[in-house]
């Protein structure tokens, strides 16, 4: 005879995001047919529940609640298609049964700084008891996930209604024993939440009697069943702080359901759990077929025979371990052995794409959003920029109107703190008309958009207002120059006047030549961006030219002020930056290039300037054709003379021939310069050699391997060997220095045949 169900409301204790719990909840609701369903979740979401039944709603999604006056104070309540709470919501809607949330209101949890679902936002010093771990250990398992799979996920819903209800009753009793042994787990917030849930249950009893069901975390079942007085619950809830809250649905991802992402109530394998929930039969065979499909997409040779053998191995491993069905552990071990040839590299791809996954949910258009989000959604549809959870690269050609519009939108969002896109180096070219972005939509961006809504109702208006506010609040020149660059990239013409005023004010007051030099390259780049996007940057050009003039005046004295090695290296970098910037600015003012060259000449010839800066100045002049080869050799000879300290001389070499500047190629083709360095190096005293060695290794170690080999040959051959070494380096091993015309003609016919084919 089947046991009679317990008196009182139906309490269904679940594991959040557990497909076995979800199936059992659906079976229990079908068996009991309650007149109302109460679900653990913020009551502010009740008004949004009808949206769950709309066609445009596709989990995973999350309830987002944020403080009305501070959108950054927000919390999420995620729900996947295999979450028991979601299954209960949809069952109630399909059967036209009232459904309500009964957890502590978000108005209180946000006011106290607590997050939404179980496992998040609790007292910092409290250690939460993991009930699954305790039950698994009691059952002799060392892995709570494996225990849960065996007793719940692989069993499915247990047939008749009484059996399902009995399983929930047994789980509730187990949690009661745990709470009796361990107390409430050290979390006062749980007690407050449970007091509020009991209040909502009392209200439901007045309306429906005991004919209602409660779906909540299994840990709470004993507390909701306990006899607690109304006065005691009111005492726990009295005096709670409260804020005004706004709520909506937002898309969520499987990856953000994972515990590894920091979600307190997360699971280890959301993609696997989604498969178990949707696979009506033969879940292992269907899963391994998915794995084979993914590996084939990655050009790995996987056949149906591999799938068959992997299924057999997984089932054998499960039988040896006494498991009812192969779990994730067995299937992955079988995949590694059969499909991945024992390699963990393709297995890591499977774990990322299938075990966790990047499924992104959708919410219907009727979900409430801030006006800024609505404007962004319109722009995304117009430009066909779909929000996706996976990384993808977007190549833009700014000569095309649509691509320019996409670039402007992404730059405006970055200025607003909405990092949907990140600029990356382009693999297709380096022209100024080309941009490459890496796009990835994270659920938290919905909060960033809500925060940015204080600046305006459209992306353009909000970005403009924020740029103007940032310009007024900026304290350093570098901040304003970076902002000017952002404004031109984002096409914020209306914000530029305010930014330029702030820029002129900061530049006029700043006397630190290093900060001026650091700011100039950003301004020069901004002028280039303005030209590419057709933006009028005349006023910005005037500020940049004035800044360049001040640098030309102040730099020589700044470089001769007894700089230490770190400061000299930093200033050397600024010299490089200013040189490149003046190259861009000189198109509008050729005289500026002459004035800058005069500054470099002063730096190169002044012995009080640190060697690394003198050497760099000489190199820049040489590259521009403004320093004759004879004068270059003279300056190097002075720098490397016995009168110079070895460390200063090594610094000069680093500045002049440092890696990445083509210094190695220059030495290959100029025998005199290489000879000067070789002679100096041989004469460095032994006691000073250890001091200069790191500088020299940094300089020559950055050269290309071929350049280093050629320099070695030159040094080995001694003076006059440059021509021979250059000739040798031009002819790879196995090739003659001169073309053998007769042998070359012999292969012409074959080459034509190959090209024609």
C-alpha positions, 0 to 999 in steps of 0.5 A: 500500500502506497504511503499517504502524502503528507498533510499541508502544502506540497513542498518540493525541495529541489537543486537549482538548475538540476534537470532531474529535479526539474523532471521530478517537479513536473511529475509531482505537479502533474500528480498533485494538481495544486491550485497555485504554485509558489516559487523561490524568487523575488516577488518584484518579478511577479508582474514579469511572469506572464512574459515567460509564456511568450513565444520570444522567451527562450531560456537561459534567462534571468530576472534582473533587479536593480536599485532605481537610483543606482543601477549598479546595485543589481542582482540576477536570478538565473533560470535555464530550461532545465531549472525546476523553477522554470519548469514549475512556472511553465506548468502553472501557465499551461494549466492556468494556475496562479504562480508567484514568487515568495523569496525575500524581496529584492528591495531588501536584499539589494539594500543589505548588499546581498545577491539573489539566489542561494549561495551568493551574498551572505555574511563574509565570515560564514561558511556555507554547508554544502548539503549535497557534499554531506549526503554524498559522503554519507553514501560513500561518494567522494564526489557530490556531483557523481552522487547527485547524477546517480541518485537523481539525474540518471533515475528520471521521474520515478513513475507514479505520482506517489513515488515522486512525492515520496522521493521529495518527502525523503529528500526533505527528511534528509535536509531536516536531519542535516539542519538538526545536526549542523544548524542553519549553516551559519547564515542569518540571511537564510533565516530571514528569507525563510521567515518571509517565505512562511509569511507568503505561504500563510497568505496562500493558505488563506486563499487556496487552503493547503492545495498549493505547491512550493518549489524551493531549494531543498535546504529550505524545506524543513524550515518552511515545514516547521511550526513558527509563530507569526510574531517570531517571523515578524521579529526577524523581518522588522527593521530591514532596510529597503530601496526602490527596485526595478526589474526585467528579464535579461538574456543569460548564458550557460557559461554564466550558470557555471560555478566556475564563473563565480555564481554561488548556486552554479553547476559544473556542467550546464551544457551536459545538464541541458542535454540530459533534460532534453534527451528523451531517450538514449542520452549517452548515445545522443551526447557522444554523437554531439561530441563527434559532430563538434570534432568533425567541425574541427577537422578531426577524423571521427566516424560512427564507429568511434561513437559506437566504441565510445558508447561501449567503453562508457557503459563498461566504465559505468558498470565497473563503478557500479553506476546506473548509467554512464555519467559525465566522467565516464563519457569524457574518459571514453571520448579522450580514449576513443575520439581524442587519441588520449589527448587533453587538447581536443577534450578541453574544446569539448568541455568548453563548447559542450559541457559548459557551452555558450548558449545565449537566451532571448527575451521578448520585446515586451520585457521592460527595459531602460530607454537606452537599451531600447535604442541599442536594440534598434541599432543592433537590428539596423546594423545586423549586429547580433549579441552572441555569447561566443567570441567572434571577430568583426572586420570593418572597412571604414570606407563603407557607411554601414561599417562606419556606423558599427564602429561608431556604435561600439566606440560609443558603448565603450565610452559608456562602460559597456564593453561589448566589443574590444578593439584588436589588431587586424589580421587583414591589414594595418590601414587607417580605414580598417578596424577589427573588433572582438565581440562577446555579449555578457549578461552583466552588460545589461547592468552596465546599460542600465547604469549608463541610462542616467546619461541619456535615452539614446546611445549617441546622447548618453555618450555625448553627455558622459564625455562632457562630464568626464572632460570637466572631471578630468584632472590630468592632461593625459585623461583629456587627450585620451578622451578627445581620441575617444570622442573622435573615434565615437563621432561625438562632434557635439562633445568635442568643444567641451573636451577641447576647452578642457584640453586647452586648459590642462595643457596651458597649466601643465609644465611637466614635459613628460606628461606633455610628451605622453599626451601628444601622440594621442592627439596626433592619432585623433587627428588621423581618426578625424580625417578617416571618419570625416570629422572636423578636427581643426581645433584639435590640430591647433591644440596639438601644434601648440603642445608640440611647440612647448615640447620642443622648447622644454625637452632639452632641459628636461633631458639634462636634469640628472635623470636616473636610468629608469627616468631616462628610459621612460623619456626615451620612449616619450621621444619616440612617441613625439617623433611619430606624432610630429610626423603626423602633424608636420603635414599641416606645418612643415616648419614643425618638423624642422624645429623638432629635428633641431631639438633632436640635434641638440639632444644627440650632441649634448654630453649631459644628456643620458646616453640612451636618449643621445643614441636615440636622437642620433638614430631618428635623425639618421633615419630621417636623412638629417644626419650624414653618415660621417656625423653619425660615426663621429657621434658614436665614436665620442659616445664609445670613447674611453672617456665615456663610462661603459654604462653610458656607452651601452645606453647609447648603443641601446638607444641607437641600435635597440631591437625593433628599430632596424638597428641590426640591419643598419649595422650589417650594412655599415661596417664603420658603425659595427667596427666602432661597437666591436672595438669599444666592446673589446676594450670594456674593462672586466670590472665594468663588463657585468654592468653593461652586459644586461643592456647589450643583451637587451639590445642585440637579443631582440634582433631577428635570428638571421640578422644575429647570424650575419653580425656574427659572421661580420665580427668573425671576419673582422674589418671589411667583411660586411660586403661578403657577409651581406652577399652570403646572407642574400643567398640562402644555403643551397642557392648560388649568388647569381641566377643560373639562367639555363637551369631556370629556363628548364623548369619554366614549362613545368611551372606553367603546367602546374599553374594552369592546373 
